[in-house]
C-alpha cells in the first residue's frame, strides 16, 4: 500500500472479511497462551484418581504402595466421587475393600474436588480409631495430600485424630453417631456414614430423630451435597442398610461368562455372581471326599456353564455395574458386594465353601455371621413363632423311656399363676452335649399358691426320678421359679429353704429398649433376708426360642416326646401354641424386644426358665460348662466323656448329682415320689399334622452327579 495515501483512502481499500480472518486466529493464540501460562488440573474420576495418586499406607493392611483396583471397585469408587449421584448405599460383606474405597473417596474430595468432608462412625471410640488408623496414615503417605497438610503455627489449634484441615481449605472431621453433638454446629458437602447397622445409629430417647437424616441436614447449604452410607447388615427386621438398599436402584456387578459370551458381551452370558440358593440351579457348588473334607469347588452359571475360579479375574476385569430396580428417590445408587466377588486370596470360593460347611456344625451360632460377613445379606431369624405350632407335632419322637439316653442332666422352669385358675406349672427339660435338649414333661399343679398343698406337690416333682432306658434315674438338678407375680413371698420362702438343692427364685431384669444382659448374674440379690436372682430375660429368650428353629438333631436342637413322663399334660397343639406365643418384634426406636401377650404362654415361659436354670448350673460348676461346649467328634474324646458321665451317674444322690444310682441286684430300689395330680381332661391330643421344613438361609451342598 502506498504510504502517501490518506486514511480515508486506506479504509476504503479494506474489505470487511479481513477483520474476521484476523480476529479468530488472534483469539485462538491468546487462549493457548492462557492455557500454557496457568496449569489446569485434569478432571479425573474417582478410580482414575485412586490409581494415579492413591497410596495404601503401610500401617493399614497386609499390602502397601500404589493403588490397583479390582474391576467391581472402580465403578463403586466412581459413584462415590460422582457429583451427579447424591445418595450411595452400599450393602456389603467383609473382605471386599470397602473401607479402602471410603478413604480413597475422602482423599479425592480433599485433593481433586476440595470441600468439607464428614465421616460418622457408630460411636466416638470408633471415630477416633478410624481417624487415627485410616485417615491420618492416608494423609501422611499420599504425596499429593501430604503436601497439603496444614502447617501448625503458633497459637493455632492443632489437628487431632478426628479433625484435619488442608492448606487448600478442604477439611475432614470424624464423629461418633451415638454422641448428642455428633450432628451439630458444622457443615459438610461430602458425608460418609459407616456401619449404619451399628447400635450407635439407633435413635435414643432424647435424640431428635433418625440420625442418618440428621447427618444429611449437615449439607443443606450445599446444592451438590452427597452422602455415602454403607454397612454390613445384621438382622433383616432391623437392618437400616438393607431397607435403604431396597429403596435404591439395587446395582449388581454383572460379568460375562468366559465360555458362552464374547468380551463384548452376548447378553445371555452376562450374570452377576451370586451365592445362589437351595432352590436355584446356579451358584457355588462343591464335592466332598469320603471323609467329609472339601474336594472341589466350582461355580454353576445361570447360563448353565461350569466356571472355574481361575477365570474370576477375567470376569471381574470385564464386568460392569447394572441397576436392577427403579429407585424410590431419583439418583439413589445402591451397590451389593459379597465376598465371592473379591480377588483376595482369603475370599477364594473354596475358602467360602469351607466356612459354610463349618457353620453347619453350629448353625445357631455360625450361620448368621456367615450370612452377614460373607454373603453381605441380612439374617432372617427363624424363631419359634415363625413356625406353625401344629408343625411341631411331627417332630415328636419316642424316647424309649421317660428320658433319652443322651441326656445328662435335668432342669425345671416354674411359673406361678393366680386367679380363678390358680396353679403352678413346671416344665422339666433334659440337657445333653452342646445343650441339645429334650422335653421330659410339662406338669400342671392346680391349687392356690397361697396354700401349702400346691408347693408340696412341686417339691415331690423336684425329688422325683425320671428314668432312661439304661435304668439310670435322673433327678432335677436345678430349678428356676419366677417370683415376679402375686405370690412373691411364697416363692421366696419355698426356694430359700431349698437353695442347697439349687432351687432358685428368679426375677426378670428391667432391660430397657431391648438391651441384652447376662442371663445369670454374678451374685444373687436379696430382700428382707430372701435371696433371688435377677436374670437377663431377653438373652435367655434369644437362646431358647432361637433353638426351636433348628431342624436337624445336634447342638441346641429341641426334642419333644410322643408320650411325656407320667403326670405331664399332653404335648399337643395347644402346648406348642403356648410355646411359640412370645414374638420378637421391632419397636419404633428400631430395637428388638420380646413381646409377651396377655394370653396363656406358660409352656414357652417354663422352657426359658429351664434354660435359665441350666445357666445357673453352669455358673456353679465347670462340669455343666463342659456340657454346653460343642461335642467332640474324636472317638477317644467321646469315650472319655462317656466314662465321666458314668462316674457322675454313680454319684450319691444326696450330693446333688444329676443321676440316682442305677438299679442292680445289690442296689436298693430307687424311691420315687408320688406323681403330681393328674392333668385335667381338657388337654386332649389332636391328630398329628405335617411339619414345614424351614431351610436355613445361605448356601447348600450339591454334587456333580
VONUVO-592931 format. One record per residue (C-alpha): chain; x, y, z. Coordinates in steps of 0.02 Angstrom, whole numbers, plus 50000, padded with zeros to 5 digits. Layout:
<nodes>
A,X,Y,Z
...
</nodes>
This chain:
<nodes>
A,50000,50000,50000
A,50065,50174,49955
A,50120,50267,50113
A,50064,50432,50041
A,49880,50385,50035
A,49761,50462,50159
A,49671,50369,50298
A,49506,50379,50208
A,49584,50301,50054
A,49661,50161,50156
A,49495,50123,50243
A,49405,50119,50078
A,49525,49985,50016
A,49492,49868,50166
A,49371,49726,50143
A,49250,49678,50280
A,49306,49496,50289
A,49485,49536,50334
A,49439,49584,50512
A,49355,49417,50540
A,49504,49322,50473
A,49619,49413,50591
A,49511,49408,50747
A,49485,49220,50752
A,49670,49171,50746
A,49707,49306,50875
A,49581,49236,50997
A,49647,49061,50972
A,49826,49118,51005
A,49776,49211,51163
A,49682,49060,51226
A,49833,48948,51201
A,49943,49072,51294
A,49824,49070,51443
A,49817,48880,51449
A,50007,48867,51442
A,50033,49002,51573
A,49903,48937,51701
A,49912,48747,51730
A,49742,48665,51730
A,49706,48522,51849
A,49644,48371,51749
A,49469,48313,51792
A,49481,48133,51847
A,49353,48004,51901
A,49369,47928,52072
A,49450,47769,52008
A,49570,47866,51896
A,49623,47975,52042
A,49648,47823,52154
A,49760,47732,52030
A,49855,47892,51989
A,49882,47971,52159
A,49816,47847,52288
A,49929,47754,52408
A,49896,47612,52530
A,49981,47657,52695
A,50097,47529,52772
A,50005,47526,52937
A,49831,47489,52870
A,49844,47315,52798
A,49948,47173,52729
A,49989,47270,52569
A,50054,47445,52542
A,50104,47558,52398
A,50012,47619,52242
A,49829,47575,52224
A,49769,47447,52098
A,49580,47423,52100
A,49478,47269,52058
A,49351,47290,51920
A,49199,47299,52034
A,49289,47426,52145
A,49312,47551,52003
A,49127,47576,51970
A,49088,47592,52155
A,49225,47720,52186
A,49171,47820,52033
A,48995,47830,52105
A,49064,47884,52274
A,49151,48030,52187
A,49019,48073,52057
A,48936,48241,52100
A,48781,48194,52000
A,48742,48047,52117
A,48687,48123,52283
A,48650,47960,52376
A,48751,47800,52377
A,48705,47649,52484
A,48824,47502,52497
A,48762,47334,52562
A,48925,47245,52594
A,49011,47091,52661
A,49187,47076,52729
A,49348,47061,52626
A,49283,47170,52483
A,49393,47325,52511
A,49253,47442,52560
A,49349,47536,52695
A,49493,47567,52574
A,49371,47636,52445
A,49296,47751,52575
A,49465,47827,52622
A,49508,47848,52437
A,49343,47939,52408
A,49386,48056,52553
A,49559,48086,52479
A,49479,48126,52311
A,49366,48257,52389
A,49512,48336,52482
A,49626,48349,52330
A,49528,48341,52168
A,49367,48424,52224
A,49414,48521,52382
A,49266,48527,52500
A,49208,48498,52679
A,49202,48312,52721
A,49125,48224,52871
A,49138,48043,52923
A,49016,47969,53051
A,49058,47808,53141
A,48937,47722,53262
A,49022,47782,53424
A,49159,47904,53472
A,49288,47767,53503
A,49261,47704,53325
A,49278,47883,53261
A,49445,47910,53350
A,49510,47742,53290
A,49457,47773,53110
A,49536,47946,53110
A,49698,47885,53186
A,49720,47721,53091
A,49642,47760,52921
A,49632,47948,52887
A,49797,48003,52965
A,49906,47871,52877
A,49823,47910,52710
A,49860,48096,52729
A,50041,48064,52779
A,50085,47935,52647
A,49990,48000,52495
A,50110,48129,52418
A,49978,48245,52342
A,49888,48252,52510
A,50045,48263,52617
A,50093,48423,52526
A,49927,48500,52575
A,49937,48461,52761
A,49916,48623,52854
A,50075,48677,52945
A,50049,48700,53130
A,50077,48882,53177
A,50099,48953,53348
A,49935,48994,53430
A,49829,48889,53310
A,49732,48736,53362
A,49822,48580,53307
A,49737,48444,53207
A,49677,48293,53306
A,49635,48114,53264
A,49458,48168,53220
A,49491,48334,53131
A,49609,48375,52986
A,49615,48539,52889
A,49708,48555,52724
A,49800,48706,52656
A,49676,48720,52510
A,49530,48747,52628
A,49464,48569,52624
A,49443,48476,52788
A,49383,48311,52857
A,49307,48279,53028
A,49261,48112,53106
A,49117,48099,53231
A,49029,47963,53330
A,48844,47949,53288
A,48799,47899,53466
A,48856,48068,53533
A,48722,48200,53560
A,48832,48331,53475
A,48877,48222,53325
A,48769,48317,53201
A,48775,48496,53265
A,48873,48655,53232
A,48961,48610,53069
A,48929,48593,52882
A,48987,48461,52760
A,48958,48431,52575
A,49029,48255,52566
A,48960,48143,52705
A,49014,47964,52737
A,48908,47861,52859
A,48992,47699,52909
A,48917,47541,52986
A,48744,47614,52999
A,48676,47450,53068
A,48780,47479,53225
A,48696,47520,53390
A,48766,47697,53389
A,48649,47742,53245
A,48493,47690,53343
A,48396,47846,53399
A,48395,47868,53587
A,48256,47932,53698
A,48324,48111,53696
A,48381,48121,53514
A,48292,48224,53381
A,48251,48076,53270
A,48334,47970,53138
A,48521,48004,53148
A,48553,47972,52964
A,48428,48109,52923
A,48512,48224,53049
A,48679,48189,52965
A,48601,48231,52795
A,48549,48404,52860
A,48733,48449,52884
A,48741,48478,52696
A,48584,48583,52674
A,48684,48738,52623
A,48764,48644,52476
A,48666,48621,52316
A,48775,48472,52272
A,48783,48383,52441
A,48822,48199,52437
A,48803,48057,52563
A,48880,47884,52555
A,48813,47760,52682
A,48866,47581,52698
A,48864,47437,52821
A,48872,47251,52845
A,48688,47206,52876
A,48634,47117,53034
A,48453,47063,53062
A,48328,47084,52921
A,48195,47152,53039
A,48301,47300,53096
A,48436,47323,52963
A,48445,47505,52907
A,48564,47474,52763
A,48452,47334,52697
A,48299,47447,52691
A,48399,47587,52609
A,48469,47468,52480
A,48295,47407,52437
A,48246,47589,52405
A,48394,47614,52286
A,48419,47557,52106
A,48498,47395,52175
A,48651,47385,52066
A,48740,47219,52044
A,48904,47182,51960
A,48868,47086,51800
A,49010,46987,51723
A,49023,46893,51558
A,49034,46705,51556
A,49208,46654,51495
A,49134,46512,51392
A,48972,46570,51310
A,48997,46758,51288
A,49124,46865,51200
A,49210,47005,51295
A,49093,47125,51204
A,48950,47026,51277
A,48821,46905,51213
A,48683,46955,51332
A,48638,46777,51378
A,48811,46751,51451
A,48807,46901,51569
A,48763,46870,51750
A,48806,46929,51924
A,48899,46808,52034
A,48785,46752,52174
A,48790,46625,52315
A,48632,46554,52241
A,48514,46454,52349
A,48441,46284,52383
A,48308,46305,52250
A,48417,46386,52116
A,48524,46290,51993
A,48662,46423,51992
A,48790,46474,52122
A,48935,46392,52213
A,48935,46202,52210
A,49058,46078,52283
A,49107,45896,52304
A,49158,45811,52465
A,49281,45671,52492
A,49230,45513,52582
A,49295,45583,52746
A,49185,45737,52728
A,49325,45856,52680
A,49306,45979,52536
A,49361,45904,52371
A,49324,46032,52235
A,49226,46193,52212
A,49155,46272,52055
A,49025,46399,52001
A,48869,46346,51908
A,48821,46493,51797
A,48645,46548,51759
A,48691,46508,51579
A,48723,46327,51627
A,48912,46335,51609
A,49029,46269,51743
A,49153,46408,51783
A,49320,46381,51867
A,49382,46511,51990
A,49536,46537,51883
A,49426,46639,51765
A,49359,46753,51903
A,49494,46885,51874
A,49449,46893,51688
A,49265,46910,51728
A,49300,47045,51857
A,49403,47146,51732
A,49264,47141,51601
A,49113,47166,51714
A,49001,47317,51739
A,48877,47379,51869
A,48695,47372,51814
A,48540,47437,51902
A,48409,47302,51934
A,48270,47410,52008
A,48192,47582,51999
A,48247,47690,52146
A,48115,47769,52257
A,48223,47926,52266
A,48296,47986,52100
A,48484,47960,52078
A,48496,47844,52230
A,48629,47716,52184
A,48639,47554,52282
A,48780,47427,52273
A,48786,47248,52340
A,48957,47171,52373
A,48985,46996,52440
A,49147,46905,52475
A,49136,46789,52324
A,49166,46938,52207
A,49334,46982,52285
A,49501,46926,52211
A,49579,46919,52385
A,49658,46751,52424
A,49554,46734,52582
A,49397,46763,52479
A,49425,46616,52362
A,49274,46508,52327
A,49345,46354,52417
A,49376,46461,52572
A,49195,46521,52570
A,49127,46346,52544
A,49233,46280,52688
A,49168,46416,52803
A,48990,46368,52759
A,49024,46185,52798
A,49099,46234,52965
A,48947,46340,53003
A,48838,46185,52989
A,48923,46113,53143
A,48846,46252,53248
A,48710,46332,53141
A,48631,46428,53284
A,48792,46524,53314
A,48887,46522,53149
A,48758,46538,53009
A,48714,46719,53046
A,48897,46778,53041
A,48917,46686,52876
A,48762,46767,52801
A,48811,46941,52862
A,49000,46939,52837
A,49018,46829,52683
A,48856,46850,52585
A,48827,47031,52634
A,48645,46994,52669
A,48535,47025,52821
A,48498,46872,52925
A,48318,46823,52946
A,48292,46745,53116
A,48186,46590,53100
A,48118,46590,53277
A,47989,46478,53355
A,47842,46593,53321
A,47881,46587,53135
A,47846,46400,53131
A,47664,46350,53139
A,47632,46269,53309
A,47550,46115,53235
A,47705,46076,53133
A,47799,46029,53291
A,47687,45877,53314
A,47777,45785,53176
A,47940,45812,53271
A,47877,45715,53421
A,47977,45557,53445
A,47983,45401,53553
A,48121,45416,53683
A,48114,45232,53732
A,48096,45289,53913
A,48049,45444,54008
A,48220,45521,53967
A,48328,45497,53811
A,48491,45405,53843
A,48600,45552,53788
A,48527,45669,53920
A,48650,45707,54061
A,48552,45824,54174
A,48376,45891,54206
A,48315,46064,54250
A,48144,46134,54289
A,48070,46302,54244
A,47924,46354,54354
A,47788,46484,54331
A,47662,46533,54466
A,47487,46586,54414
A,47349,46661,54521
A,47166,46699,54491
A,47018,46585,54458
A,47131,46451,54383
A,47271,46466,54510
A,47411,46342,54485
A,47598,46311,54467
A,47664,46250,54301
A,47833,46169,54283
A,47925,46114,54127
A,48056,45978,54151
A,48192,45979,54017
A,48340,45866,53988
A,48508,45930,53925
A,48646,45841,53831
A,48811,45886,53746
A,48805,46053,53656
A,48647,46094,53755
A,48542,45982,53645
A,48382,45972,53745
A,48227,45865,53763
A,48060,45900,53844
A,48028,45769,53978
A,47859,45833,54031
A,47757,45988,54069
A,47669,45973,54236
A,47517,46074,54289
A,47493,46078,54479
A,47322,46153,54517
A,47294,46242,54680
A,47307,46410,54764
A,47493,46457,54781
A,47448,46544,54945
A,47416,46371,55020
A,47550,46240,55057
A,47472,46094,54962
A,47524,46151,54788
A,47701,46184,54848
A,47710,46010,54923
A,47665,45938,54754
A,47802,46042,54673
A,47927,45978,54800
A,47877,45798,54758
A,47907,45837,54574
A,48080,45907,54613
A,48125,45749,54710
A,48057,45630,54580
A,48171,45520,54474
A,48150,45509,54284
A,48220,45351,54206
A,48323,45324,54050
A,48313,45161,53952
A,48477,45103,54031
A,48394,45105,54202
A,48478,45263,54264
A,48356,45379,54352
A,48393,45564,54340
A,48327,45690,54462
A,48306,45876,54432
A,48475,45959,54461
A,48412,46138,54470
A,48252,46237,54460
A,48216,46419,54420
A,48047,46483,54480
A,47978,46652,54433
A,47948,46765,54584
A,47880,46915,54490
A,47693,46878,54511
A,47568,46894,54653
A,47648,46761,54761
A,47824,46829,54781
A,47837,46792,54967
A,47782,46610,54943
A,47910,46586,54804
A,48047,46661,54912
A,48001,46550,55059
A,47997,46391,54955
A,48159,46425,54862
A,48263,46489,55008
A,48229,46329,55106
A,48296,46230,54958
A,48442,46336,54898
A,48564,46194,54935
A,48463,46089,54812
A,48485,46228,54682
A,48304,46283,54686
A,48315,46467,54643
A,48192,46611,54644
A,48217,46720,54489
A,48154,46887,54429
A,48174,46967,54257
A,48291,47114,54247
A,48223,47279,54183
A,48303,47282,54010
A,48255,47448,53931
A,48246,47466,53742
A,48280,47283,53707
A,48451,47280,53789
A,48533,47111,53818
A,48617,47070,53984
A,48699,46914,54051
A,48571,46776,54080
A,48635,46727,54253
A,48700,46860,54372
A,48867,46850,54460
A,48788,46869,54632
A,48609,46849,54697
A,48504,46994,54754
A,48421,46999,54925
A,48265,47075,55001
A,48216,47056,55184
A,48331,46908,55203
A,48270,46817,55046
A,48389,46784,54901
A,48336,46792,54719
A,48424,46805,54551
A,48398,46947,54426
A,48407,46863,54256
A,48430,46929,54079
A,48264,46879,54003
A,48297,46942,53827
A,48459,46844,53807
A,48378,46689,53882
A,48233,46700,53759
A,48354,46730,53614
A,48437,46564,53652
A,48284,46460,53698
A,48165,46517,53562
A,48305,46528,53435
A,48340,46343,53465
A,48164,46299,53408
A,48211,46347,53229
A,48341,46210,53211
A,48281,46067,53102
A,48420,45939,53121
A,48468,45848,53282
A,48630,45910,53358
A,48686,46052,53471
A,48539,46158,53532
A,48411,46052,53440
A,48247,46033,53536
A,48164,45861,53552
A,47984,45828,53601
A,47910,45662,53662
A,47762,45568,53591
A,47724,45509,53767
A,47787,45628,53903
A,47829,45572,54078
A,47687,45512,54189
A,47584,45654,54260
A,47627,45776,54120
A,47498,45865,54018
A,47486,45805,53837
A,47611,45879,53716
A,47482,45937,53590
A,47441,46083,53477
A,47390,46192,53625
A,47558,46159,53707
A,47653,46212,53551
A,47542,46365,53531
A,47594,46421,53704
A,47774,46377,53667
A,47780,46495,53518
A,47671,46640,53577
A,47809,46759,53629
A,47869,46851,53474
A,48022,46953,53433
A,47959,47120,53371
A,48038,47282,53314
A,47991,47433,53418
A,47976,47609,53344
A,48150,47650,53410
A,48223,47515,53297
A,48269,47393,53434
A,48214,47211,53453
A,48112,47157,53602
A,48013,47003,53651
A,47827,47038,53653
A,47734,46949,53794
A,47548,46940,53750
A,47414,46930,53885
A,47366,46753,53837
A,47422,46584,53904
A,47606,46556,53862
A,47667,46454,54011
A,47743,46319,53900
A,47864,46445,53824
A,47899,46533,53989
A,47942,46369,54076
A,48058,46321,53933
A,48150,46487,53951
A,48163,46467,54140
A,48227,46289,54121
A,48368,46360,54014
A,48398,46494,54147
A,48418,46355,54275
A,48545,46274,54159
A,48641,46438,54155
A,48638,46439,54344
A,48714,46265,54345
A,48850,46322,54226
A,48890,46466,54343
A,48908,46345,54488
A,49011,46205,54410
A,49133,46178,54268
A,49050,46011,54236
A,48900,46099,54162
A,49008,46222,54067
A,49087,46072,53979
A,48913,46006,53941
A,48875,46165,53847
A,49027,46152,53734
A,49017,46081,53560
A,49032,45891,53566
A,49197,45824,53503
A,49194,45702,53359
A,49352,45613,53408
A,49311,45439,53470
A,49437,45448,53611
A,49357,45607,53674
A,49186,45529,53663
A,49245,45379,53761
A,49318,45492,53895
A,49157,45591,53903
A,49061,45428,53922
A,49169,45374,54067
A,49145,45543,54150
A,48958,45528,54129
A,48962,45354,54204
A,49059,45418,54353
A,48932,45556,54379
A,48788,45433,54366
A,48860,45328,54508
A,48873,45477,54625
A,48773,45487,54785
A,48607,45574,54753
A,48618,45664,54918
A,48763,45767,54849
A,48652,45846,54718
A,48716,45741,54571
A,48609,45727,54415
A,48586,45538,54421
A,48520,45418,54551
A,48608,45250,54569
A,48552,45129,54432
A,48451,44981,54492
A,48554,44822,54514
A,48546,44663,54614
A,48647,44733,54756
A,48572,44908,54750
A,48418,44966,54843
A,48270,45014,54735
A,48255,45196,54690
A,48123,45284,54794
A,48005,45379,54683
A,47892,45514,54748
A,47708,45506,54704
A,47670,45587,54538
A,47586,45756,54534
A,47397,45765,54525
A,47326,45709,54358
A,47308,45832,54217
A,47131,45897,54190
A,47044,45808,54045
A,47030,45971,53948
A,47201,45938,53871
A,47164,45816,53730
A,47290,45766,53598
A,47232,45809,53419
A,47284,45716,53265
A,47463,45744,53204
A,47492,45865,53061
A,47637,45890,52942
A,47796,45983,52986
A,47852,46125,52874
A,48038,46109,52839
A,48107,46284,52861
A,48276,46287,52774
A,48420,46388,52841
A,48472,46546,52748
A,48626,46541,52641
A,48700,46406,52533
A,48680,46220,52509
A,48782,46068,52469
A,48773,45985,52300
A,48869,45857,52200
A,48911,45844,52016
A,48810,45684,51999
</nodes>
